[in-house]
Amino acid sequence: QVHLVESGGGLVQPGGSLRLSCAASRSIFSIYDMAWYRQAPGKQRELVAGITSRGSTDYADSVKGRFTISRDNAKNTMYLQMEDLKPEDTAVYYCKINLGYDLWGQGTQVTVSS
């Protein structure tokens, strides 16, 4: 069975940085599309960044120039490097992999506050 484990969330001051990790059981990152989503209180879950099996990346306009999505297939791990964090980035961040169906991680809380 494939499962996802997220880590790296926490409390950070505005302008700070965090790196989120999403580790998958089994060697699946080389062939499947994957993405980071986030959901703030009272808001719908939204796409933050995606990366395809071919390496193409897409970002929400709100995070362009600040966030970088990447993957290390040898480690079966996807990352989201977040720079210049803002209070509006506060949300639960979720890892997703498309295996023919959507498989979600448990989520990790990111709080940006002074």
MMTF fields as JSON, N, C-alpha, C and O atoms, coordinates in Angstrom:
{
  "mmtfVersion": "1.0.0",
  "mmtfProducer": "UNKNOWN",
  "numBonds": 455,
  "numAtoms": 456,
  "numGroups": 114,
  "numChains": 1,
  "numModels": 1,
  "chainsPerModel": [1],
  "groupsPerChain": [114],
  "chainIdList": ["A"],
  "bondAtomList": [4, 2, 8, 6, 12, 10, 16, 14, 20, 18, 24, 22, 28, 26, 32, 30, 36, 34, 40, 38, 44, 42, 48, 46, 52, 50, 56, 54, 60, 58, 64, 62, 68, 66, 72, 70, 76, 74, 80, 78, 84, 82, 88, 86, 92, 90, 96, 94, 100, 98, 104, 102, 108, 106, 112, 110, 116, 114, 120, 118, 124, 122, 128, 126, 132, 130, 136, 134, 140, 138, 144, 142, 148, 146, 152, 150, 156, 154, 160, 158, 164, 162, 168, 166, 172, 170, 176, 174, 180, 178, 184, 182, 188, 186, 192, 190, 196, 194, 200, 198, 204, 202, 208, 206, 212, 210, 216, 214, 220, 218, 224, 222, 228, 226, 232, 230, 236, 234, 240, 238, 244, 242, 248, 246, 252, 250, 256, 254, 260, 258, 264, 262, 268, 266, 272, 270, 276, 274, 280, 278, 284, 282, 288, 286, 292, 290, 296, 294, 300, 298, 304, 302, 308, 306, 312, 310, 316, 314, 320, 318, 324, 322, 328, 326, 332, 330, 336, 334, 340, 338, 344, 342, 348, 346, 352, 350, 356, 354, 360, 358, 364, 362, 368, 366, 372, 370, 376, 374, 380, 378, 384, 382, 388, 386, 392, 390, 396, 394, 400, 398, 404, 402, 408, 406, 412, 410, 416, 414, 420, 418, 424, 422, 428, 426, 432, 430, 436, 434, 440, 438, 444, 442, 448, 446, 452, 450],
  "bondOrderList": [1, 1, 1, 1, 1, 1, 1, 1, 1, 1, 1, 1, 1, 1, 1, 1, 1, 1, 1, 1, 1, 1, 1, 1, 1, 1, 1, 1, 1, 1, 1, 1, 1, 1, 1, 1, 1, 1, 1, 1, 1, 1, 1, 1, 1, 1, 1, 1, 1, 1, 1, 1, 1, 1, 1, 1, 1, 1, 1, 1, 1, 1, 1, 1, 1, 1, 1, 1, 1, 1, 1, 1, 1, 1, 1, 1, 1, 1, 1, 1, 1, 1, 1, 1, 1, 1, 1, 1, 1, 1, 1, 1, 1, 1, 1, 1, 1, 1, 1, 1, 1, 1, 1, 1, 1, 1, 1, 1, 1, 1, 1, 1, 1],
  "groupList": [{"groupName": "GLN", "atomNameList": ["N", "CA", "C", "O"], "elementList": ["N", "C", "C", "O"], "formalChargeList": [0, 0, 0, 0], "bondAtomList": [1, 0, 2, 1, 3, 2], "bondOrderList": [1, 1, 2], "singleLetterCode": "Q", "chemCompType": "L-PEPTIDE LINKING"}, {"groupName": "VAL", "atomNameList": ["N", "CA", "C", "O"], "elementList": ["N", "C", "C", "O"], "formalChargeList": [0, 0, 0, 0], "bondAtomList": [1, 0, 2, 1, 3, 2], "bondOrderList": [1, 1, 2], "singleLetterCode": "V", "chemCompType": "L-PEPTIDE LINKING"}, {"groupName": "HIS", "atomNameList": ["N", "CA", "C", "O"], "elementList": ["N", "C", "C", "O"], "formalChargeList": [0, 0, 0, 0], "bondAtomList": [1, 0, 2, 1, 3, 2], "bondOrderList": [1, 1, 2], "singleLetterCode": "H", "chemCompType": "L-PEPTIDE LINKING"}, {"groupName": "LEU", "atomNameList": ["N", "CA", "C", "O"], "elementList": ["N", "C", "C", "O"], "formalChargeList": [0, 0, 0, 0], "bondAtomList": [1, 0, 2, 1, 3, 2], "bondOrderList": [1, 1, 2], "singleLetterCode": "L", "chemCompType": "L-PEPTIDE LINKING"}, {"groupName": "GLU", "atomNameList": ["N", "CA", "C", "O"], "elementList": ["N", "C", "C", "O"], "formalChargeList": [0, 0, 0, 0], "bondAtomList": [1, 0, 2, 1, 3, 2], "bondOrderList": [1, 1, 2], "singleLetterCode": "E", "chemCompType": "L-PEPTIDE LINKING"}, {"groupName": "SER", "atomNameList": ["N", "CA", "C", "O"], "elementList": ["N", "C", "C", "O"], "formalChargeList": [0, 0, 0, 0], "bondAtomList": [1, 0, 2, 1, 3, 2], "bondOrderList": [1, 1, 2], "singleLetterCode": "S", "chemCompType": "L-PEPTIDE LINKING"}, {"groupName": "GLY", "atomNameList": ["N", "CA", "C", "O"], "elementList": ["N", "C", "C", "O"], "formalChargeList": [0, 0, 0, 0], "bondAtomList": [1, 0, 2, 1, 3, 2], "bondOrderList": [1, 1, 2], "singleLetterCode": "G", "chemCompType": "PEPTIDE LINKING"}, {"groupName": "PRO", "atomNameList": ["N", "CA", "C", "O"], "elementList": ["N", "C", "C", "O"], "formalChargeList": [0, 0, 0, 0], "bondAtomList": [1, 0, 2, 1, 3, 2], "bondOrderList": [1, 1, 2], "singleLetterCode": "P", "chemCompType": "L-PEPTIDE LINKING"}, {"groupName": "ARG", "atomNameList": ["N", "CA", "C", "O"], "elementList": ["N", "C", "C", "O"], "formalChargeList": [0, 0, 0, 0], "bondAtomList": [1, 0, 2, 1, 3, 2], "bondOrderList": [1, 1, 2], "singleLetterCode": "R", "chemCompType": "L-PEPTIDE LINKING"}, {"groupName": "CYS", "atomNameList": ["N", "CA", "C", "O"], "elementList": ["N", "C", "C", "O"], "formalChargeList": [0, 0, 0, 0], "bondAtomList": [1, 0, 2, 1, 3, 2], "bondOrderList": [1, 1, 2], "singleLetterCode": "C", "chemCompType": "L-PEPTIDE LINKING"}, {"groupName": "ALA", "atomNameList": ["N", "CA", "C", "O"], "elementList": ["N", "C", "C", "O"], "formalChargeList": [0, 0, 0, 0], "bondAtomList": [1, 0, 2, 1, 3, 2], "bondOrderList": [1, 1, 2], "singleLetterCode": "A", "chemCompType": "L-PEPTIDE LINKING"}, {"groupName": "ILE", "atomNameList": ["N", "CA", "C", "O"], "elementList": ["N", "C", "C", "O"], "formalChargeList": [0, 0, 0, 0], "bondAtomList": [1, 0, 2, 1, 3, 2], "bondOrderList": [1, 1, 2], "singleLetterCode": "I", "chemCompType": "L-PEPTIDE LINKING"}, {"groupName": "PHE", "atomNameList": ["N", "CA", "C", "O"], "elementList": ["N", "C", "C", "O"], "formalChargeList": [0, 0, 0, 0], "bondAtomList": [1, 0, 2, 1, 3, 2], "bondOrderList": [1, 1, 2], "singleLetterCode": "F", "chemCompType": "L-PEPTIDE LINKING"}, {"groupName": "TYR", "atomNameList": ["N", "CA", "C", "O"], "elementList": ["N", "C", "C", "O"], "formalChargeList": [0, 0, 0, 0], "bondAtomList": [1, 0, 2, 1, 3, 2], "bondOrderList": [1, 1, 2], "singleLetterCode": "Y", "chemCompType": "L-PEPTIDE LINKING"}, {"groupName": "ASP", "atomNameList": ["N", "CA", "C", "O"], "elementList": ["N", "C", "C", "O"], "formalChargeList": [0, 0, 0, 0], "bondAtomList": [1, 0, 2, 1, 3, 2], "bondOrderList": [1, 1, 2], "singleLetterCode": "D", "chemCompType": "L-PEPTIDE LINKING"}, {"groupName": "MET", "atomNameList": ["N", "CA", "C", "O"], "elementList": ["N", "C", "C", "O"], "formalChargeList": [0, 0, 0, 0], "bondAtomList": [1, 0, 2, 1, 3, 2], "bondOrderList": [1, 1, 2], "singleLetterCode": "M", "chemCompType": "L-PEPTIDE LINKING"}, {"groupName": "TRP", "atomNameList": ["N", "CA", "C", "O"], "elementList": ["N", "C", "C", "O"], "formalChargeList": [0, 0, 0, 0], "bondAtomList": [1, 0, 2, 1, 3, 2], "bondOrderList": [1, 1, 2], "singleLetterCode": "W", "chemCompType": "L-PEPTIDE LINKING"}, {"groupName": "LYS", "atomNameList": ["N", "CA", "C", "O"], "elementList": ["N", "C", "C", "O"], "formalChargeList": [0, 0, 0, 0], "bondAtomList": [1, 0, 2, 1, 3, 2], "bondOrderList": [1, 1, 2], "singleLetterCode": "K", "chemCompType": "L-PEPTIDE LINKING"}, {"groupName": "THR", "atomNameList": ["N", "CA", "C", "O"], "elementList": ["N", "C", "C", "O"], "formalChargeList": [0, 0, 0, 0], "bondAtomList": [1, 0, 2, 1, 3, 2], "bondOrderList": [1, 1, 2], "singleLetterCode": "T", "chemCompType": "L-PEPTIDE LINKING"}, {"groupName": "ASN", "atomNameList": ["N", "CA", "C", "O"], "elementList": ["N", "C", "C", "O"], "formalChargeList": [0, 0, 0, 0], "bondAtomList": [1, 0, 2, 1, 3, 2], "bondOrderList": [1, 1, 2], "singleLetterCode": "N", "chemCompType": "L-PEPTIDE LINKING"}],
  "groupTypeList": [0, 1, 2, 3, 1, 4, 5, 6, 6, 6, 3, 1, 0, 7, 6, 6, 5, 3, 8, 3, 5, 9, 10, 10, 5, 8, 5, 11, 12, 5, 11, 13, 14, 15, 10, 16, 13, 8, 0, 10, 7, 6, 17, 0, 8, 4, 3, 1, 10, 6, 11, 18, 5, 8, 6, 5, 18, 14, 13, 10, 14, 5, 1, 17, 6, 8, 12, 18, 11, 5, 8, 14, 19, 10, 17, 19, 18, 15, 13, 3, 0, 15, 4, 14, 3, 17, 7, 4, 14, 18, 10, 1, 13, 13, 9, 17, 11, 19, 3, 6, 13, 14, 3, 16, 6, 0, 6, 18, 0, 1, 18, 1, 5, 5],
  "groupIdList": [1, 2, 3, 4, 5, 6, 7, 8, 9, 10, 11, 12, 13, 14, 15, 16, 17, 18, 19, 20, 21, 22, 23, 24, 25, 26, 27, 28, 29, 30, 31, 32, 33, 34, 35, 36, 37, 38, 39, 40, 41, 42, 43, 44, 45, 46, 47, 48, 49, 50, 51, 52, 53, 54, 55, 56, 57, 58, 59, 60, 61, 62, 63, 64, 65, 66, 67, 68, 69, 70, 71, 72, 73, 74, 75, 76, 77, 78, 79, 80, 81, 82, 83, 84, 85, 86, 87, 88, 89, 90, 91, 92, 93, 94, 95, 96, 97, 98, 99, 100, 101, 102, 103, 104, 105, 106, 107, 108, 109, 110, 111, 112, 113, 114],
  "secStructList": [7, 7, 7, 3, 3, 3, 3, 7, 7, 3, 3, 3, 7, 6, 6, 7, 7, 3, 3, 3, 3, 3, 3, 3, 1, 1, 1, 7, 6, 6, 6, 1, 7, 3, 3, 3, 3, 3, 3, 7, 6, 6, 1, 7, 7, 3, 3, 3, 3, 3, 3, 7, 6, 6, 7, 7, 3, 3, 3, 7, 6, 6, 6, 6, 6, 6, 3, 3, 3, 3, 3, 3, 4, 4, 4, 6, 3, 3, 3, 3, 3, 3, 7, 1, 7, 7, 4, 4, 4, 7, 3, 3, 3, 3, 3, 3, 3, 3, 1, 1, 1, 3, 3, 3, 7, 7, 7, 3, 3, 3, 3, 3, 7, 7],
  "xCoordList": [0.837, 0.0, 0.879, 1.913, 0.461, 1.164, 0.565, -0.655, 1.422, 0.956, 1.957, 3.126, 1.488, 2.286, 2.435, 1.484, 3.626, 3.903, 4.525, 5.591, 3.855, 4.324, 5.018, 4.695, 5.975, 6.679, 7.218, 7.23, 7.663, 8.293, 7.455, 7.956, 6.194, 5.35, 5.71, 6.459, 5.171, 5.438, 5.082, 4.396, 5.554, 5.316, 6.539, 7.664, 6.318, 7.409, 6.965, 5.784, 7.91, 7.607, 7.465, 8.052, 6.697, 6.627, 8.018, 8.875, 8.229, 9.532, 10.438, 11.508, 10.026, 10.824, 10.657, 9.966, 11.305, 11.316, 10.996, 11.264, 10.423, 10.182, 10.356, 10.166, 10.716, 10.751, 9.87, 10.109, 8.853, 7.971, 8.463, 8.992, 8.281, 8.659, 7.462, 6.617, 7.398, 6.362, 7.048, 7.528, 7.093, 7.755, 6.724, 5.713, 6.982, 6.073, 6.688, 7.879, 5.868, 6.291, 6.359, 5.541, 7.329, 7.52, 8.024, 7.904, 8.581, 9.207, 8.174, 7.955, 7.547, 6.465, 6.673, 5.979, 7.608, 7.752, 8.256, 8.055, 8.9, 9.481, 8.462, 8.754, 7.273, 6.315, 4.963, 4.12, 4.737, 3.43, 3.502, 4.472, 2.448, 2.31, 2.018, 1.4, 2.459, 2.223, 2.079, 2.423, 1.574, 1.293, 1.187, 0.985, 1.328, 1.041, -0.226, -0.39, -1.108, -2.308, -2.287, -1.512, -3.14, -3.3, -4.748, -5.493, -5.131, -6.477, -6.42, -5.997, -6.85, -6.929, -8.304, -9.253, -8.428, -9.726, -10.808, -10.624, -11.927, -13.039, -12.877, -13.731, -11.799, -11.527, -11.522, -11.362, -11.699, -11.596, -10.13, -9.246, -9.889, -8.545, -8.101, -8.856, -6.881, -6.391, -5.03, -4.235, -4.787, -3.499, -2.437, -2.627, -1.328, -0.199, 0.857, 1.307, 1.248, 2.269, 2.137, 1.773, 2.432, 2.383, 3.623, 4.274, 3.944, 5.079, 4.689, 4.218, 4.886, 4.492, 5.613, 6.732, 5.283, 6.284, 7.395, 8.497, 7.117, 8.106, 8.926, 9.873, 8.571, 9.313, 8.753, 9.322, 7.654, 7.034, 6.418, 5.832, 6.55, 6.036, 5.056, 5.153, 4.119, 3.156, 2.955, 3.017, 2.713, 2.537, 1.32, 0.981, 0.674, -0.361, 0.27, 1.408, -0.465, 0.07, 0.526, 1.489, -0.15, 0.147, 1.496, 2.006, 2.081, 3.342, 4.484, 5.611, 4.223, 5.27, 6.418, 6.205, 7.628, 8.806, 9.192, 10.275, 8.324, 8.598, 8.708, 9.509, 7.914, 7.894, 8.544, 8.463, 9.186, 9.777, 9.413, 9.672, 8.813, 8.492, 9.585, 10.085, 9.948, 10.978, 10.75, 9.92, 11.493, 11.396, 12.757, 13.617, 12.931, 14.11, 13.603, 13.193, 13.633, 13.056, 13.788, 13.175, 15.092, 15.868, 15.414, 15.507, 14.924, 14.45, 12.938, 12.383, 12.266, 10.8, 10.197, 9.248, 10.758, 10.363, 10.144, 10.924, 9.079, 8.789, 8.946, 8.664, 9.398, 9.649, 8.898, 8.583, 8.623, 8.139, 8.968, 8.787, 9.881, 10.689, 9.924, 9.587, 9.648, 8.841, 9.699, 10.278, 9.775, 10.552, 9.64, 8.555, 10.095, 9.352, 7.892, 6.972, 7.705, 6.355, 5.546, 6.074, 4.262, 3.329, 2.217, 1.947, 1.565, 0.465, -0.606, -1.202, -0.859, -1.862, -1.456, -2.266, -0.209, 0.224, -0.185, -0.03, -0.702, -1.12, -2.212, -3.247, -1.978, -2.92, -2.391, -1.252, -3.232, -2.774, -2.346, -3.111, -1.137, -0.584, -0.644, -0.255, -1.139, -1.352, -0.547, -0.438, 0.003, 0.684, -0.308, -1.114, -0.248, -1.133, -0.378, 0.471, -0.696, -0.159, -1.32, -2.263, -1.243, -2.27, -1.825, -0.966, -2.416, -2.108, -3.155, -3.276, -3.903, -5.103, -6.297, -7.422, -6.045, -6.947, -6.095, -4.872, -6.717, -5.978, -5.694, -6.611, -4.419, -3.995, -3.43, -2.525, -3.962, -3.6, -2.819, -3.032, -1.907, -1.252, -2.152, -3.266, -1.664, -2.467, -2.5, -3.353, -1.59, -1.513, -0.543, -0.342, 0.056, 0.943, 0.635, 0.484, 0.544, 0.141, 1.302, 2.389, 1.065, 2.006, 1.33, 0.264, 1.951, 1.412, 2.452, 3.575, 2.078, 2.97, 2.419, 1.366, 3.125, 2.633, 3.794, 4.79, 3.654, 4.639, 4.272, 5.0],
  "yCoordList": [-1.184, 0.0, 1.244, 1.287, 2.244, 3.519, 4.454, 4.556, 5.132, 6.156, 7.305, 7.129, 8.472, 9.685, 10.214, 10.197, 10.679, 11.246, 12.617, 12.745, 13.647, 15.02, 15.466, 15.004, 16.371, 16.93, 18.303, 18.675, 19.052, 20.336, 21.546, 22.67, 21.341, 22.457, 23.005, 22.384, 24.172, 24.788, 26.247, 26.741, 26.938, 28.368, 29.142, 28.831, 30.144, 30.956, 32.412, 32.696, 33.329, 34.749, 35.182, 34.558, 36.235, 36.757, 37.043, 37.582, 36.676, 36.819, 35.626, 35.558, 34.688, 33.507, 32.436, 32.622, 31.306, 30.198, 28.879, 28.692, 27.976, 26.609, 25.692, 26.105, 24.452, 23.436, 22.273, 21.63, 22.013, 20.885, 19.674, 19.797, 18.512, 17.262, 16.336, 16.335, 15.557, 14.548, 13.272, 13.168, 12.309, 11.04, 9.975, 9.844, 9.222, 8.181, 6.804, 6.602, 5.876, 4.492, 3.988, 4.361, 3.148, 2.575, 3.602, 4.808, 3.12, 3.963, 4.395, 3.715, 5.527, 5.988, 7.381, 7.765, 8.144, 9.539, 9.726, 10.791, 8.733, 8.883, 8.863, 9.328, 8.336, 8.139, 8.8, 8.774, 9.385, 9.967, 11.465, 11.988, 12.143, 13.562, 13.748, 12.888, 14.858, 15.126, 16.625, 17.43, 16.988, 18.392, 18.691, 17.799, 19.965, 20.498, 21.34, 22.169, 21.116, 21.916, 22.524, 22.106, 23.507, 24.047, 24.437, 24.714, 24.453, 24.83, 25.68, 25.221, 26.918, 27.832, 27.718, 27.276, 28.108, 28.038, 28.782, 29.936, 28.119, 28.73, 28.834, 29.41, 28.289, 28.378, 26.995, 25.98, 26.974, 25.732, 25.348, 26.205, 24.061, 23.597, 24.091, 23.999, 24.613, 25.173, 24.601, 24.226, 24.546, 24.086, 25.146, 26.313, 24.745, 25.631, 25.46, 26.438, 24.224, 23.925, 22.484, 21.615, 22.229, 20.885, 20.569, 21.463, 19.296, 18.84, 17.534, 16.608, 17.459, 16.279, 15.253, 15.516, 14.074, 13.032, 13.449, 12.904, 14.41, 14.926, 16.076, 16.541, 16.536, 17.598, 18.989, 19.955, 19.114, 20.421, 20.882, 20.084, 22.166, 22.717, 23.844, 24.554, 23.996, 25.086, 25.594, 24.829, 26.9, 27.523, 28.429, 29.044, 28.499, 29.501, 30.884, 31.077, 31.84, 33.192, 33.766, 34.532, 33.405, 33.958, 33.515, 34.136, 32.45, 31.937, 31.984, 31.623, 32.414, 32.473, 33.365, 34.469, 32.875, 33.615, 33.405, 33.817, 32.769, 32.538, 31.057, 30.677, 30.221, 28.787, 28.02, 28.43, 26.91, 26.041, 24.592, 24.096, 23.923, 22.515, 21.692, 22.06, 20.598, 19.737, 18.311, 18.054, 17.394, 16.005, 15.344, 15.708, 14.374, 13.533, 12.107, 11.484, 11.598, 10.286, 9.166, 8.175, 9.325, 8.31, 8.169, 7.088, 9.261, 9.255, 9.143, 9.13, 9.061, 9.011, 10.154, 9.964, 11.329, 12.481, 13.7, 13.968, 14.433, 15.697, 16.811, 16.626, 17.971, 19.093, 20.334, 20.494, 21.195, 22.529, 23.504, 23.619, 24.207, 25.222, 26.53, 27.031, 27.085, 28.282, 29.413, 29.294, 30.512, 31.678, 32.891, 32.936, 33.867, 35.114, 34.831, 35.329, 34.042, 33.64, 34.817, 35.724, 34.784, 35.833, 35.248, 34.049, 36.076, 35.557, 34.844, 33.878, 35.302, 34.67, 33.298, 32.604, 32.897, 31.541, 30.539, 29.332, 31.024, 30.148, 29.198, 29.634, 27.907, 26.894, 25.517, 25.369, 24.525, 23.145, 22.78, 22.951, 22.283, 21.926, 20.421, 19.649, 20.016, 18.613, 18.189, 18.931, 17.007, 16.369, 15.474, 14.788, 15.481, 14.64, 13.978, 14.596, 12.721, 11.983, 11.39, 10.856, 11.488, 10.916, 9.534, 9.404, 8.52, 7.137, 6.532, 5.311, 7.385, 6.969, 7.362, 7.441, 7.605, 8.209, 9.122, 8.982, 10.037, 10.983, 10.394, 9.999, 10.341, 9.895, 11.093, 11.771, 11.348, 12.52, 12.149, 11.094, 13.041, 12.922, 13.442, 13.897, 13.372, 13.768, 15.274, 15.776, 15.993, 17.429, 17.854, 17.139, 19.022, 19.595, 21.086, 21.792, 21.552, 22.927, 23.892, 23.678, 24.95, 26.055, 27.307, 27.696, 27.933, 29.155, 30.256, 30.114, 31.352, 32.494, 33.646, 34.198, 34.002, 35.015, 35.644, 34.983, 36.923, 37.62, 37.591, 38.136],
  "zCoordList": [0.0, 0.0, 0.0, 0.667, -0.748, -0.807, 0.233, 0.353, 0.98, 1.886, 1.901, 1.558, 2.299, 2.301, 3.718, 4.5, 4.042, 5.354, 5.168, 4.567, 5.685, 5.563, 6.844, 7.938, 6.687, 7.822, 7.453, 6.28, 8.447, 8.215, 8.559, 8.542, 8.869, 9.238, 10.603, 11.358, 10.913, 12.194, 12.204, 11.309, 13.226, 13.399, 12.931, 13.321, 12.1, 11.581, 11.499, 11.298, 11.655, 11.55, 10.095, 9.21, 9.83, 8.462, 7.913, 8.612, 6.658, 6.036, 6.219, 5.615, 7.043, 7.305, 6.256, 5.253, 6.504, 5.549, 6.228, 7.415, 5.463, 5.891, 4.695, 3.551, 4.963, 3.929, 4.347, 5.369, 3.547, 3.782, 3.009, 1.904, 3.601, 2.956, 2.897, 3.792, 1.85, 1.681, 1.244, 0.115, 2.135, 1.861, 1.534, 2.223, 0.49, 0.048, 0.237, 0.001, 0.658, 0.678, -0.754, -1.595, -1.019, -2.343, -3.345, -3.127, -4.429, -5.44, -6.472, -7.475, -6.211, -7.063, -7.635, -8.577, -7.092, -7.49, -8.904, -9.488, -9.467, -10.788, -11.909, -13.011, -11.657, -12.74, -12.522, -13.418, -11.37, -11.082, -10.857, -10.309, -11.296, -11.004, -9.517, -8.889, -8.962, -7.565, -7.34, -8.206, -6.182, -5.937, -4.453, -3.629, -4.138, -2.813, -2.884, -3.78, -1.934, -1.755, -0.361, 0.499, -0.147, 1.19, 1.418, 0.478, 2.684, 3.059, 4.316, 5.377, 4.182, 5.307, 5.952, 5.303, 7.218, 7.895, 7.123, 6.736, 6.904, 6.208, 4.707, 4.032, 4.171, 2.739, 2.098, 2.776, 0.784, 0.029, -0.144, -0.153, -0.279, -0.541, -1.921, -2.889, -2.008, -3.256, -3.628, -2.766, -4.922, -5.43, -5.187, -5.531, -4.598, -4.36, -5.44, -6.037, -5.689, -6.684, -7.123, -6.33, -8.385, -8.912, -9.714, -10.255, -9.786, -10.582, -11.25, -10.59, -12.56, -13.31, -13.333, -12.893, -13.86, -14.009, -14.956, -14.898, -15.83, -16.766, -16.186, -16.82, -14.993, -14.344, -14.534, -14.027, -15.25, -15.426, -14.116, -13.385, -13.82, -12.572, -12.833, -13.835, -11.924, -11.958, -10.548, -9.585, -10.429, -9.136, -9.136, -10.147, -7.99, -7.815, -7.892, -7.463, -8.438, -8.571, -7.233, -7.182, -6.168, -4.859, -4.295, -3.362, -4.848, -4.311, -5.314, -4.974, -6.526, -7.54, -7.091, -6.59, -7.276, -6.863, -5.421, -5.004, -4.644, -3.227, -2.883, -2.028, -3.538, -3.262, -4.406, -5.564, -4.077, -5.074, -4.768, -3.672, -5.743, -5.597, -6.266, -7.329, -5.652, -6.207, -5.738, -4.866, -6.325, -5.905, -5.96, -6.762, -5.097, -5.089, -5.227, -4.247, -6.444, -6.706, -5.966, -5.569, -5.783, -5.081, -3.634, -3.052, -3.054, -1.677, -1.584, -0.485, -2.729, -2.764, -1.956, -1.195, -2.135, -1.339, -2.221, -3.135, -1.939, -2.586, -1.565, -0.381, -2.03, -1.14, -1.595, -2.774, -0.651, -0.944, -0.125, 1.087, -0.792, -0.144, -0.174, -1.247, 0.991, 1.113, 1.668, 2.748, 0.918, 1.305, 1.443, 0.865, 2.212, 2.394, 2.746, 2.097, 3.758, 4.148, 4.662, 5.307, 4.365, 4.74, 5.594, 5.517, 6.409, 7.233, 6.413, 6.888, 5.198, 4.361, 3.848, 3.234, 4.091, 3.769, 4.84, 4.652, 5.953, 7.036, 6.562, 6.058, 6.726, 6.257, 6.635, 7.078, 6.452, 6.49, 5.082, 4.133, 4.94, 3.639, 3.445, 4.322, 2.279, 1.971, 0.748, -0.229, 0.815, -0.3, -1.036, -0.408, -2.36, -3.153, -4.291, -4.935, -4.529, -5.669, -6.442, -5.858, -7.772, -8.634, -9.097, -9.968, -8.508, -8.847, -9.774, -9.871, -10.45, -11.148, -10.307, -10.799, -9.05, -8.088, -7.206, -7.171, -6.509, -5.684, -4.309, -3.59, -3.955, -2.641, -1.886, -2.373, -0.709, 0.088, 1.336, 1.933, 1.72, 3.007, 4.104, 3.845, 5.33, 6.491, 6.707, 7.439, 6.083, 6.222, 7.306, 8.288, 7.124, 8.122, 8.262, 7.265, 9.493, 9.764, 9.585, 10.122, 8.828, 8.689, 9.221, 8.745, 10.203, 10.785, 10.667, 11.152, 10.022, 9.833, 10.656, 10.338, 11.704, 12.623, 13.38, 13.674, 13.691, 14.498, 15.969, 16.798]
}
